[in-house]
Amino acid sequence: IQEQQSVSKQPDGGFVRYSWPKLESSTPVPKISYVREIPGWGWTIGAGLYLDTVEKTIEKSKDTLKKQLIKKSIISICVLIGFIGVIWFWAKRVADKTHETIETFEKSFKNAATAFVTIPADDMQFSELSRIAKSANKMIAVQKKTEKSLRESEKMYRALVESIPDTVMRFDREGRHLFVS
C-alpha cells in the first residue's frame, strides 16, 4: 500500500506490481495495478489485473491467432497452387500453339524452297515468322522472275541460232562437244 501511495503521487501516476489474493481464494497471486492520486483530495484510485488472467487471455489469443495463421496459410497455399495450375495450363497452351505455328512455318518454308510456292505470311501468328515469310516470298518472286527471263533469253537464243543458215557449234575448254545447231 505504501508503494501504491508513493507511485500515485507522481504527476501521471504509475504501475505497481504486487501479490494479492483473489476473491475466491486466500492464496496471493501476482497482480499489476495502475494508481493515481486525485489532486486536492488525497485519494488514491487504481485499477488492476491479475497476471495469471492476463496470461490465460494471451495464451487463448495465441491459440486463436495460431489457428487463424494455419487457416490463412492453407488458403494461401491453395491459391498459389491454383495460380501455378492456371499459369502452367496457359504456358502449355502457348507452347503448343508456338510449336504448331513453327511446324506449319517449317513445312511451308520447305515447300517454298523446293516448289517455289509462296508462304502465307498473313497466317503466321508471330510477327517475326511473318516477316521471314514475306522475305522468303520476295526471294521466290525474284527467283521466278529470273527463271522466266532465263527461259525467254534461251528461247530467243535458240530461235536466233536455228535461223542462221550456218552451223553453230559449242565446245567446253577441254574440247568436249556441248551444242550443235
C-alpha positions as CSV (number, residue, x, y, z in Angstrom):
1,I,0.0,0.0,0.0
2,Q,2.9,2.4,0.8
3,E,4.3,1.7,-2.7
4,Q,1.0,2.4,-4.3
5,Q,0.7,5.7,-2.5
6,S,4.3,6.6,-3.4
7,V,3.7,5.9,-7.2
8,S,0.3,7.6,-7.1
9,K,1.9,10.9,-6.1
10,Q,3.8,11.1,-9.4
11,P,2.2,13.6,-11.9
12,D,0.8,10.9,-14.2
13,G,0.6,8.1,-11.7
14,G,2.2,4.7,-12.5
15,F,2.2,0.9,-12.3
16,V,2.8,-1.2,-9.2
17,R,3.4,-4.9,-9.1
18,Y,2.5,-7.0,-6.1
19,S,0.7,-10.2,-4.9
20,W,-2.9,-10.2,-3.7
21,P,-5.4,-12.9,-3.1
22,K,-8.4,-13.3,-5.4
23,L,-11.9,-13.1,-4.1
24,E,-12.4,-16.9,-4.3
25,S,-9.1,-17.8,-2.8
26,S,-6.8,-16.9,0.0
27,T,-3.6,-17.6,-1.9
28,P,-1.8,-14.4,-3.1
29,V,-1.5,-14.2,-6.9
30,P,0.8,-11.7,-8.8
31,K,-1.1,-8.6,-9.8
32,I,-0.3,-5.3,-11.6
33,S,-2.2,-2.1,-11.0
34,Y,-2.2,1.4,-12.3
35,V,-2.6,4.0,-9.5
36,R,-3.0,7.8,-9.4
37,E,-3.8,10.4,-6.7
38,I,-6.7,12.8,-7.2
39,P,-5.2,16.2,-6.6
40,G,-6.6,18.1,-3.7
41,W,-8.5,15.2,-2.2
42,G,-5.7,12.9,-1.1
43,W,-7.4,9.9,-2.5
44,T,-5.6,7.2,-4.4
45,I,-7.5,5.4,-7.1
46,G,-6.4,2.5,-9.3
47,A,-7.3,-0.4,-11.5
48,G,-5.5,-3.8,-11.5
49,L,-5.3,-7.1,-13.2
50,Y,-4.2,-10.5,-12.0
51,L,-1.3,-11.6,-14.2
52,D,-2.5,-15.2,-14.4
53,T,-5.7,-13.9,-16.0
54,V,-3.7,-11.8,-18.5
55,E,-1.5,-14.8,-19.3
56,K,-4.6,-17.1,-19.8
57,T,-6.1,-14.4,-22.1
58,I,-2.8,-14.1,-24.0
59,E,-2.5,-17.9,-24.3
60,K,-6.1,-18.1,-25.6
61,S,-5.4,-15.3,-28.1
62,K,-2.2,-17.0,-29.1
63,D,-4.0,-20.3,-29.9
64,T,-6.7,-18.4,-31.8
65,L,-4.0,-16.5,-33.8
66,K,-2.2,-19.7,-34.5
67,K,-5.3,-21.4,-35.8
68,Q,-6.0,-18.3,-38.0
69,L,-2.5,-18.4,-39.3
70,I,-2.7,-22.0,-40.2
71,K,-6.0,-21.5,-41.9
72,K,-4.8,-18.5,-43.9
73,S,-1.6,-20.3,-44.8
74,I,-3.6,-23.3,-46.1
75,I,-5.8,-20.9,-48.1
76,S,-2.7,-19.0,-49.4
77,I,-1.1,-22.3,-50.5
78,C,-4.2,-23.4,-52.2
79,V,-4.5,-20.1,-54.1
80,L,-0.8,-20.3,-55.0
81,I,-1.3,-23.9,-56.3
82,G,-4.3,-22.6,-58.3
83,F,-2.3,-19.8,-59.8
84,I,0.5,-22.2,-60.6
85,G,-2.0,-24.5,-62.3
86,V,-3.5,-21.7,-64.3
87,I,0.0,-20.4,-65.4
88,W,1.1,-24.0,-66.3
89,F,-2.1,-24.5,-68.3
90,W,-1.6,-21.2,-70.1
91,A,2.1,-21.8,-70.7
92,K,1.4,-25.3,-72.1
93,R,-1.2,-23.9,-74.4
94,V,1.1,-21.1,-75.7
95,A,3.9,-23.6,-76.1
96,D,1.7,-26.0,-78.1
97,K,0.4,-23.1,-80.3
98,T,4.0,-21.9,-80.8
99,H,5.2,-25.4,-81.7
100,E,2.3,-25.8,-84.1
101,T,3.0,-22.5,-85.8
102,I,6.7,-23.2,-86.1
103,E,5.9,-26.7,-87.7
104,T,3.5,-25.1,-90.1
105,F,6.1,-22.4,-91.0
106,E,8.8,-25.1,-91.4
107,K,6.6,-27.1,-93.8
108,S,5.7,-24.0,-95.8
109,F,9.3,-23.0,-95.9
110,K,10.4,-26.4,-97.2
111,N,7.6,-26.3,-99.8
112,A,8.7,-22.8,-100.8
113,A,12.3,-23.9,-101.2
114,T,11.5,-26.8,-103.5
115,A,8.4,-25.9,-105.4
116,F,8.7,-22.1,-105.2
117,V,5.2,-21.8,-103.6
118,T,4.7,-18.6,-101.6
119,I,4.3,-18.8,-97.8
120,P,1.0,-17.5,-96.4
121,A,2.7,-14.7,-94.4
122,D,-0.5,-13.2,-93.0
123,D,-1.5,-16.6,-91.5
124,M,1.6,-16.6,-89.2
125,Q,0.8,-15.9,-85.5
126,F,4.2,-14.4,-84.8
127,S,5.3,-11.2,-86.4
128,E,8.9,-12.5,-86.7
129,L,7.8,-15.5,-88.7
130,S,5.5,-13.3,-90.8
131,R,8.5,-11.0,-91.7
132,I,10.6,-14.0,-92.6
133,A,7.8,-15.4,-94.7
134,K,7.5,-12.1,-96.5
135,S,11.2,-12.0,-97.2
136,A,11.1,-15.6,-98.5
137,N,8.2,-14.7,-100.7
138,K,10.2,-11.8,-102.2
139,M,13.1,-14.2,-102.9
140,I,10.7,-16.6,-104.5
141,A,9.2,-13.8,-106.7
142,V,12.8,-12.8,-107.7
143,Q,13.6,-16.4,-108.5
144,K,10.5,-16.9,-110.6
145,K,11.2,-13.6,-112.5
146,T,14.8,-14.7,-113.0
147,E,13.8,-18.1,-114.3
148,K,11.2,-16.5,-116.7
149,S,13.8,-14.1,-118.0
150,L,16.3,-17.0,-118.5
151,R,13.7,-19.1,-120.4
152,E,12.8,-16.1,-122.6
153,S,16.5,-15.5,-123.2
154,E,17.1,-19.2,-124.0
155,K,14.1,-19.2,-126.4
156,M,15.4,-16.1,-128.2
157,Y,18.9,-17.7,-128.4
158,R,17.5,-20.9,-129.9
159,A,15.5,-19.0,-132.4
160,L,18.5,-17.0,-133.4
161,V,20.8,-20.0,-133.7
162,E,18.3,-22.1,-135.6
163,S,17.6,-19.3,-138.0
164,I,21.2,-18.9,-139.0
165,P,22.0,-20.9,-142.2
166,D,25.5,-21.8,-141.0
167,T,26.2,-24.5,-138.4
168,V,26.9,-23.2,-134.9
169,M,28.9,-25.4,-132.5
170,R,29.9,-25.0,-129.0
171,F,32.7,-26.8,-127.0
172,D,33.9,-26.6,-123.5
173,R,37.6,-25.8,-122.5
174,E,38.5,-29.5,-122.7
175,G,37.2,-29.7,-126.2
176,R,34.1,-31.6,-125.5
177,H,31.1,-31.1,-127.7
178,L,28.3,-29.1,-126.0
179,F,25.9,-27.9,-128.7
180,V,25.4,-28.2,-132.5
181,S,22.7,-26.3,-134.4
